[in-house]
Amino acid sequence: MIIENKFRGPPSSGNGGYVSGIFARLIKDTTATEVTLRAPIPLDHLLTAVPPDNDVARVVDGETLIAEVRAAELSLDIPEPVDWDLVRGAEPLSYSFAENIHPQSSQQTLKVRGFHPICFCCGADHEDGLQVFAAPLDEGRVAAIWRTKQEWAAEDGKLRAEYLWTAMDCPGQFAFMSAGIKTGLLGRMTGRIHARPVAGEDLLVTAWTVRVEGKKHFAGSAIHTKDHQLCGEAMTVWIGRREM
């Protein structure tokens, strides 16, 4: 498999949510899938998928272990969907637009907009990204109106599952930022797709902090339609923290 440069998170690595959604295909007949990322995901580079052994599939780059994938169980305590007008009003406050919060912003001579400006999920400067601009609603909770496009559809006209995984990635990190914590990168994502909505439909993405265990920061994410149908849920685990 090859992760194209378009699907980046940081400039030189695949978006964690997107690659987790792609790697999740390696496990069949499960309601939820756990993907543990062991190394940065090379872009435009051939990776090898190793079939499940003892219920664990692997993705490798030569001798380097990139990810481990296994069946899982997931049932989050998902908050009720918030008012869409409230989310629209908060969008300008999204960390996707904030200046000088990029991990290397202190090394830049020019202002940098957003945490990862060219990220496929949250980057405001990505030329063809998903534009999930999650904004803080209160401490530890963020939300975004995700305006999907028909061109993101699979052959059945519904959104690709890996795009749903992607949309549930960055908001988890943003939820911790709303609580004053800038985490490290995504280490694990456990996702469950309940229903793939029709591409072109506006969706509500919500994320919230769950707990902190040492260096591990757990966040929940969910996607709902306007009529409150749950499309997907995920638990993301972010490793370490940085200075805000």
C-alpha positions in Angstrom: 0.0 0.0 0.0 1.1 3.6 -0.6 0.0 6.6 1.4 0.0 9.6 -1.0 1.5 12.9 0.0 -2.0 14.4 -0.2 -3.0 12.5 3.0 -0.3 14.0 5.2 -0.6 15.1 8.8 2.8 16.6 9.6 4.6 17.6 6.4 6.5 14.3 6.0 4.2 11.7 7.6 0.7 10.4 6.9 -2.3 11.7 8.8 -2.9 9.4 11.8 -6.6 9.1 11.3 -6.4 8.5 7.6 -3.8 5.8 7.8 -5.6 4.2 10.7 -8.7 4.0 8.5 -6.7 2.5 5.7 -4.9 0.0 8.0 -8.2 -1.0 9.6 -9.2 -2.8 6.4 -6.7 -5.5 7.4 -9.1 -6.8 10.1 -12.3 -8.3 8.9 -15.6 -9.1 10.6 -15.2 -6.7 13.6 -17.3 -3.8 14.8 -14.3 -1.8 16.0 -10.6 -1.7 15.1 -7.6 -0.6 17.1 -4.6 0.8 15.2 -1.3 1.4 17.1 1.1 3.6 15.2 4.7 2.6 15.9 6.6 4.9 13.6 6.0 7.9 11.3 4.1 6.9 8.1 6.2 7.5 5.0 4.5 9.3 2.1 4.5 8.2 -1.5 6.4 5.0 -0.4 5.4 1.4 -0.8 4.5 -0.2 2.6 3.9 -3.9 3.2 0.8 -5.3 4.9 1.4 -8.5 6.9 -1.7 -10.6 7.4 -3.0 -11.2 10.9 -0.9 -13.5 13.1 -2.3 -14.2 16.6 -5.1 -11.7 15.6 -2.7 -8.9 15.0 -2.0 -7.5 11.5 1.1 -5.4 10.8 2.2 -2.7 8.4 5.9 -2.6 7.8 8.5 -0.6 5.8 11.3 -3.1 5.4 12.5 -3.9 8.9 10.6 -1.0 10.4 7.3 -1.7 12.1 4.8 1.1 11.1 1.6 -0.1 12.7 -0.2 -2.9 14.5 -3.9 -3.6 13.9 -6.3 -5.7 15.8 -10.0 -6.2 16.5 -11.4 -4.2 19.4 -14.5 -3.2 21.3 -15.6 0.4 21.6 -18.5 1.9 23.3 -17.9 5.5 24.3 -20.1 7.7 26.6 -20.9 10.1 23.7 -22.3 13.6 24.7 -25.5 14.7 23.1 -24.9 16.6 19.8 -24.6 20.3 20.4 -26.5 23.1 18.6 -25.2 23.6 15.1 -25.5 27.4 15.2 -23.3 27.4 18.3 -20.7 25.4 16.5 -20.8 27.7 13.4 -20.4 30.7 15.6 -17.3 29.3 17.2 -15.5 28.2 14.0 -13.4 31.4 13.7 -11.8 30.4 17.0 -10.6 27.0 15.7 -7.0 26.1 16.3 -6.8 25.6 12.5 -6.7 29.4 12.2 -4.7 30.3 15.3 -1.3 31.8 14.8 2.0 30.8 16.4 0.8 27.4 17.8 2.6 25.3 15.2 5.2 23.0 16.9 8.0 24.8 15.1 6.4 28.3 15.2 9.2 29.6 17.5 11.7 28.8 14.7 9.7 30.6 12.0 10.3 34.2 10.9 6.9 34.4 9.3 3.6 33.8 11.1 2.3 30.2 10.7 -1.5 29.7 10.7 -2.8 26.6 12.5 -1.3 23.7 14.4 -0.6 21.7 11.3 -1.4 24.1 8.4 -1.2 21.4 5.6 -2.7 18.5 7.5 -5.3 16.6 5.4 -7.8 16.8 8.3 -7.5 20.2 10.0 -5.1 22.2 7.8 -6.5 25.5 6.6 -3.8 25.7 4.0 -4.2 22.2 2.5 -5.2 22.6 -1.1 -7.6 19.6 -1.0 -8.1 18.8 2.7 -11.2 17.8 4.6 -11.3 21.2 6.4 -12.4 19.9 9.8 -12.0 23.2 11.7 -12.8 22.1 15.3 -13.3 25.0 17.7 -13.5 25.1 21.5 -17.0 25.1 23.0 -15.8 24.9 26.6 -12.8 23.4 28.5 -12.0 20.0 27.1 -14.6 20.0 24.3 -14.5 21.1 20.7 -16.8 20.7 17.6 -16.9 21.4 13.9 -19.4 21.5 11.1 -17.8 19.3 8.5 -18.9 20.3 5.0 -18.3 17.1 3.0 -18.1 17.0 -0.8 -19.6 14.6 -3.3 -16.2 14.0 -4.8 -15.2 12.2 -1.6 -17.7 9.4 -2.2 -16.9 5.8 -2.8 -18.6 3.9 -5.6 -21.9 3.7 -3.6 -22.1 7.5 -3.2 -21.3 7.4 0.5 -18.3 8.9 2.2 -15.2 6.7 2.3 -14.7 5.1 5.7 -11.1 6.3 5.9 -12.4 9.9 5.6 -14.6 9.4 8.6 -11.6 8.1 10.5 -9.6 11.1 9.4 -12.3 13.6 10.6 -12.2 12.0 14.1 -8.4 12.4 14.5 -7.3 16.0 15.0 -10.4 17.2 16.9 -9.2 14.9 19.8 -5.9 16.8 20.0 -7.8 20.1 19.8 -10.0 19.0 22.7 -6.9 18.8 24.9 -5.7 22.2 23.6 -9.0 23.7 24.8 -8.1 22.3 28.2 -4.7 24.0 28.1 -2.7 20.9 27.0 -0.8 20.6 23.8 -0.2 16.9 23.3 2.3 15.0 21.2 1.4 13.0 18.2 -1.3 10.3 17.8 -0.1 6.9 19.1 -3.3 4.9 18.9 -6.8 5.1 17.4 -9.7 2.8 18.0 -12.5 3.5 15.6 -16.0 2.2 14.9 -18.0 3.2 11.9 -21.8 2.9 12.5 -23.1 4.4 9.2 -21.4 6.0 6.2 -23.4 9.1 5.3 -24.0 10.3 1.8 -21.1 12.4 0.5 -21.9 16.0 0.2 -23.9 16.1 3.5 -22.9 18.5 6.3 -21.9 16.6 9.5 -21.2 17.5 13.1 -17.8 16.4 14.5 -17.4 16.5 18.3 -14.4 15.7 20.5 -13.8 15.7 24.2 -11.1 14.8 26.7 -11.6 11.6 28.5 -8.6 11.0 30.8 -4.8 11.3 31.2 -2.6 8.3 32.2 1.0 9.4 32.6 2.1 10.4 29.1 -1.1 9.1 27.5 -3.9 11.5 26.7 -7.2 9.9 25.8 -9.9 11.7 23.8 -13.2 10.7 22.4 -14.6 11.8 19.0 -17.9 11.3 17.3 -19.7 12.2 14.0 -23.4 12.9 13.8 -25.8 13.9 11.0 -28.2 16.8 11.3 -30.9 14.4 12.6 -28.5 13.1 15.3 -27.7 9.8 13.6 -24.3 8.5 14.9 -22.0 7.8 12.0 -18.8 7.0 13.8 -17.0 7.1 17.1 -13.3 6.9 18.0 -10.9 6.9 21.0 -7.6 8.6 20.2 -4.5 8.3 22.4 -2.0 11.2 22.2 1.5 10.6 23.5 3.4 13.2 25.6 2.8 16.9 25.8 4.5 20.1 24.7 4.5 23.7 26.0 1.4 25.6 25.0 
